Amino acid sequence: MTDTTLIERLAEAVAQHIRPAIPLSVDLWDIATIAAYLKRSPQQVRERMACLPGFPKAIRLPTTNGRTHPLYNAAEVIKWAQGYQEKH
């Protein structure tokens, strides 16, 4: 097997495990993703930020067992965070 063939096979294998990027304008983030973006712990986001009046409203998709986990529009979260930028 040549180096080129090996590289092509590796590239194909990696491509099968990578999800396509979802545009931020339509992506939905969970608390863990928001926490990573804000460089905070999920607990801080859940208990101190997501409950703030100006924080984007949760999207709760229906499930058969009735348990829903909140999701948030990524673009709205980014806009909310950028709203706290200092102005001089």
C-alpha positions as CSV (number, residue, x, y, z in Angstrom):
1,M,0.0,0.0,0.0
2,T,1.4,3.4,-1.0
3,D,1.4,6.4,1.3
4,T,-1.1,8.1,-1.0
5,T,-3.5,5.2,-0.8
6,L,-3.2,5.0,3.0
7,I,-3.8,8.8,3.3
8,E,-6.9,8.5,1.1
9,R,-8.3,5.6,3.2
10,L,-7.6,7.5,6.4
11,A,-9.3,10.6,5.0
12,E,-12.4,8.6,4.0
13,A,-12.6,7.0,7.4
14,V,-12.3,10.3,9.2
15,A,-14.9,11.9,6.9
16,Q,-17.4,9.2,7.9
17,H,-17.1,10.2,11.5
18,I,-17.4,14.0,11.1
19,R,-20.9,15.5,11.2
20,P,-21.5,18.3,8.8
21,A,-21.4,21.8,10.3
22,I,-24.7,23.4,11.0
23,P,-24.9,27.1,10.4
24,L,-25.1,29.1,13.6
25,S,-28.2,30.9,12.4
26,V,-30.2,27.6,12.7
27,D,-28.1,25.5,15.1
28,L,-29.6,24.6,18.5
29,W,-27.2,24.4,21.5
30,D,-27.7,22.6,24.8
31,I,-26.5,23.9,28.1
32,A,-23.1,22.0,27.8
33,T,-22.4,23.7,24.4
34,I,-23.4,27.1,25.7
35,A,-21.1,26.5,28.7
36,A,-18.2,25.7,26.4
37,Y,-18.9,28.8,24.3
38,L,-19.1,31.1,27.4
39,K,-16.1,29.3,29.1
40,R,-18.3,28.6,32.1
41,S,-19.4,25.4,33.8
42,P,-22.8,23.9,32.7
43,Q,-24.0,24.4,36.3
44,Q,-23.2,28.1,36.1
45,V,-25.0,28.5,32.8
46,R,-28.1,26.5,34.1
47,E,-28.3,28.1,37.5
48,R,-27.1,31.7,36.9
49,M,-27.5,32.6,33.3
50,A,-30.3,30.7,31.6
51,C,-32.7,32.0,34.3
52,L,-31.9,35.7,33.6
53,P,-34.8,37.6,32.1
54,G,-32.9,38.6,28.9
55,F,-31.4,35.2,28.2
56,P,-32.8,33.6,25.0
57,K,-35.9,31.5,25.6
58,A,-35.6,27.7,25.5
59,I,-36.8,25.5,22.8
60,R,-38.3,22.3,24.2
61,L,-38.9,19.6,21.6
62,P,-41.6,17.0,22.4
63,T,-40.6,13.5,23.4
64,T,-42.5,10.3,24.0
65,N,-41.5,10.1,27.7
66,G,-42.3,13.7,28.4
67,R,-38.7,14.6,29.5
68,T,-37.4,17.5,27.5
69,H,-34.0,19.1,27.6
70,P,-33.8,22.8,26.8
71,L,-32.1,23.8,23.6
72,Y,-31.3,27.4,22.6
73,N,-30.8,29.1,19.3
74,A,-27.1,29.5,18.9
75,A,-27.3,32.9,17.1
76,E,-29.5,34.2,19.9
77,V,-27.0,33.1,22.6
78,I,-24.1,34.7,20.8
79,K,-26.1,37.9,20.4
80,W,-27.0,37.9,24.1
81,A,-23.4,37.4,25.1
82,Q,-22.1,40.1,22.8
83,G,-24.6,42.5,24.3
84,Y,-22.4,42.5,27.4
85,Q,-19.4,43.9,25.6
86,E,-18.0,46.9,27.3
87,K,-18.5,50.2,25.5
88,H,-15.9,52.9,25.9
